[in-house]
Amino acid sequence: MTDQAEQAGFDRQDDTLRLRGALTTRQVGGLWEPLLKAAQGARRLDLSGVTALDTTGAALVLRGAAVAGEATVEGASAPVSAVLKRAQDALAAPRPAAGPKPLPFVGRVGAWGVEGLRAFRASTGFLGETVLMGLAVLPQPRRLRVADLLRHLDEAGLRAFPLAILLGTLIGVILAFQSSIPMRQFGAEIFIPPLVGISLIRELGPLIAAIIVAGRTGSAYAAELGTMTVNEEVDALRIMGVDPVSMLVLPRLVAALLVMPVLALVVNLTGLFGMGVVMGTLGFPAALVLNQLSQWLTLGSLLGGLFKAGVFGLVIAGIGCRAGLGAGRGPRAVGDAATQAVVGGIVATVVLDGLFAVLFYRLGW
């Protein structure tokens, strides 16, 4: 038979199948089926005319020899023989063991429960270690790395101000416009400022600030510490006798604790400004809006919202640091840690906000 290209081909003479040219991946695609048909009944495979051979060509030669039955492979040059020998050894090597059988439903539930208990134990250990280290730093504030604290304050606080101002203003505008529609039906547009103001300082301000910190700071903490974990820098710190919690976690926790109330206050003020602009477009003077706000907004409500914001920041930073230090070693470890930090921070914020709502209700605050 004729070859497909000048570089590769074969021909059959009596009981000998001669191969020639470069038997490479590019050349043997069209030769596979014709060569296997021609190999049937052959007793020898002559490779003296083969000038190049790769793993694809070696697989074709071995497959042709297997189809022929008792055929011998001869005439190969030293490089071709080496490639053919490696392919034979690879085919003769034992196959990897089959993976474990999937667990039944009850087994999967049990495995999920065991994994959850392990994660809970690791999180509890991290929390306890962080609390103990924080208590140890209180009598010796010099152990807290001030340079790292200032850097994290800048990254988590000052650089988040434009986003907080934008979101706060938009939230105030949206709430004012949406509230004016039903309020106008009852002639109660005058109560829009206290409605928006109470919603902002008690709930929306801390929540918006928490979402900002979770999306920016929590994910950044997880990515930074996750990268250090993947590169074994955290292990190196432990070997050198440096506590990673004291060096890496505490400055981030303190920075988030200090930044969150400020961001919540920025969201509150810009939200009230946006609401005031909308009220001005509706024909209400600024003095009337300020009078309504001073009458309905209390210092206790503001302090309660700022306190919640501080707790939110502490929890979000802790979740981000825990996700980073607990990152795996694979290529997806850093991305998974950042995702876990953002999702965990937002979920924890909503859960804590619900608990604070029940607590403040019981306290009559």
N, C-alpha and C positions, 0 to 999 in steps of 0.2 A: 504493500500500500504506500501511497505518497504521503509526505509530511504536510503539516499545515503551514509551516513557515520554513525558511531556509535554515534557521538555527536549530530546530528541533524536529525530530521525525523518527520513523521506524520502518522496517521492512521485514518480511517473513520469507525465509528460504529453508524449505524442508522443515526440519524440527528446530531451527534456530531463529530466534527473534532478535534482530539487531536494532539497537537504539542509538541514536546519534544526535549531536547538537547539544544545546543548553536546555536541560530539563529543569526549568524554573517555573515559578508560579505564573508568570506571564505567558509562557509557551505551552504548558501542558493542559490548559483548560479544554481545548478542542481535541486533544489526543486521548483523553481518558477512556471514553467508551470504545473507540476504534482499537486502541491498543489492547484493552482487556479482551475484546473479541478475537484479536489476532493471537493472543497469548494462549488460547485454549489448545491443548495438545502439544505445546512447545516443550522441548526438553532442555533447551539452553537459552539464557538471556545474555546476549553479548553486549557489554557496555564499553567496548573499546572505542567506540566513536562518540561517546558522551564527553563533552568538553566542560560542562558545569552541571552541578546538581545542588538543589536546596531541599528543604524538608518536604515540600510538596512533590517534587520530582522523586525523592526517595520513597514517599508513600505510594506513588504510582508504580515504581519498580517492584516494591515488595508486594503490592496488590497483584501485579501481573504474575509474579512468581507463585503466589498463592493460587491464582486461577489456573495456572499451568499445571500445578500439582507437584511433580517431582523435578521441576526445572531447576537448573543450577545457574547462579549468577556469576559471570566470569568476565575477564578482560577489563575490569574497571581500573582506572588510574588511582594513585594513592589519595589525592584529595576526594575523589568521588567515593572511594572505599571508606574513607573516614566518615563522610556524611551518612553513607548507607549504614555503617556500623552504629553510629549514634541513633539513627532512627530505629534500627532493630532493637537496641538496648532499651529505648524508650517504650517501644511496643511490648517488650518482654517484661518490663517493670511491673510490679504488682499495682493494681488499681487502688485508688484511695477507698478507704472503708466508707460504706454508705452512712449518711447522717442518721442521727437518732430518730426514731419514730416519733411522730407528733403525740403529745400527751392527750389523754382523753379529757373530756370537759372538766371532770372533778380535779384531775391533775393540773390542768391549766389554771383553775381557780386557786388551787393550793400554791402553785408557783407564783401567781400574782400576789397572793397574800404574803408569802415569804419575802418576795422582792419589796413589797410595801413596808414590811417590818424592818428590813435592812435599811431602806431609805430613811425611815423614821428614826432608826437608831443613829444613823450617820448625821442626820440633821440635828437631833438632840445633842449629840456629842459636839457638833460645831457650835450650837447655841451655848452650851455650857462652857466650852473653851473660850468663846468670845466674851461671855459675861465675866468669867474669872479674870481674863486678861484685862478687861475694862476696869474691874475693881482694883487690880494690881497697879494700873496706871494712875488712878485717882490720887494716891498719896505721892506719886512721883511723876508729875506731868512731863518731866523732861524725857521720859521714855517714849512719848508720842512724837513722831517725826513731823515737826512743824512745817518743813519745806513741802513734804508730800500733802499735808493737810491744806496748805495754801493753794497748791496746784489743783487739788480736787475741788476746793471751793470755787476756783476760777472756772474749771471745766463744767462743774455741775450747776453753778449758780449764775455767774455773770454771763456766760455764753448762752444760757437758757433764757435770759431776760427778753430778747426780741420775740421768741416764740411764745413766751408767757403773755407778753403784751398783746400780741396779735390774737391769740386764742381768747384771752380775757375780754378784749374789746368786742370780738365777734360774738362771744357768748352773751354779753350784755345787750348788744343790738338785737340778736335773735330772740332772746327772752322778752325784751320789751315789745318788739313787734308782735310776737305770738301772743303775749298776754293782752295786748291792746284789743285784739279781735273779740274775745269773749267779754272782756271788761266793758267795752263800749256798749254791748247789748244791755248791760245793767246800769250804765252811767257811773261806773266805778273806775274810770281810768286814773283817778287820783291815787288809787292804791297800787298802781304798777310799781312805783319806786320801792315801797316796803316789800312787795312780793319778790321783786328781782333781788333786792338787797339781802333779804333774809336767805333766799335760796343760794346766793353767792357765798356769803360769809360762813354759812353753816355747812353747806354740802358741796356745791359746785366748785367753789374756789379750791378747797383741798383736793377734790377729786381730779380736777383738771391739772393741778400741779403734780399730783401723783402720777397721772398718765404721762406727763412730760418727763418726769424723772425716770419712770420705768422704761420709757422708750429710748431716752437718751443715755441716762446715767447707768441704770441697771444693766442694760445690754452692754455698755462700754466696760463696766466692771467685770462682767462675765467674760467678755472677749479678751480683756487684758490678762486676767488671772487664768483663763483657759489656755491662752497661748503660752503663758509661763509654765503651766502644768504640762502641756504637751511637749514643750522643750526641756522638761525636767529641771527647770530653774527652781521651782518650789522644793523639789527633792534636794537640790543642791543647798538651798538655804537651811533645810533641816539638818543636813549632814554637817554644815558649818556651825550648827548650834544656834541658828537664828530662828525665832518663832515666826512662821509666816503670818499668824493672826496678828501679832503685834506690829509687824512691819507692813503688811499689805492690807489687812482688813480694817483695823481700828481707824486709820486716817480716813478711809472711805466712809465708814459708818458715821464718824463725827461730822464729816463734811455734809453728808446727806441729812443728818439731823439738824444742822444749822441752816442749810439751804432751803429746805422744804417750807418752813413757815414764811420765809421771805418771798419765795415764789408764789405761795398761796396769797399773800398780801398783795403782791403785784397783780395777780389775776383778779382779786377782789376790787382793787382800785380801778383797774382798766375796765373791768366789767361794769362798774358803777358809772364810769365816764361814758361808755358806749350807751348805757341805758339813758343817761342824762341827755345825750345828743338826740336820741330818738324822742324823748319827752319834749325836747325843744321843738322838733319838727311837728309834734302833735299840738303845739300851742301852749305848753306849760312852761312857765318861767323857771329859771334855775333856782331862785329863792324858794319856790314852792317845793321843788324836788328835794332840796337840802333840808327843808323843814320836815318833810315826811320821813326822810332817812334818819334825821336826828331824833324823831319821835318814836320810831319803831325799832331801830337797830340799837342793840345794847352791847356794852363792853363784854359781858359774859358770853354772848353769842360769838363775838369776834375771837375771844380767847379760846373758846371751845373749838372753833374751826382751826385756829393755828396750832392748838395742841394735837388735834387729829392729824394735821399735816406733818408735824414732827414725828409722830408715831409711824405714819405712812412712809416717810423718808427712811426711817431707821429700818423698817421691815423690808422695803424694796432694796436698799443697799445690802442688807444681810442676805436676801435671796440671791442677788446678783453675785456676791462674793462666794456664797456656798456653791452656786452653779459653776462658777469658774474653777474653784479649787477641786470640785468633784468631776471635772471634765475627763473624758477618756483619752485614749492615745491615738485614735484614728483620724483620718483627714476631715471627718465631719464633726469632730469633738467640739471645736470652737463654735461652729454654727449652732449645734444642738444646745450648747451651754447658753448662748445668747438668747435663743428662742425660749428656753426654759426660764431664763431670768425675766424676760418681758411678760410671758404668760403668767408665771407664778407671781410676779409683782402686781399685775393688774387684778388677778383673782384674789390675792391676799388683801389688796386694798378694798375691794368691794365687800369681802367678808368682814373685815375690820370695821368698815363704815356701817354695815348692818349692826354689828355689836355695839358700836358707839351710839347708834340711833336708839337702840333699846335701853342702853345705860342712861343716856341723857333724858329719855322719856321717863324712866323710873326716878331720876333725880329731879325732874321738873325743870330741867335746864333749857 
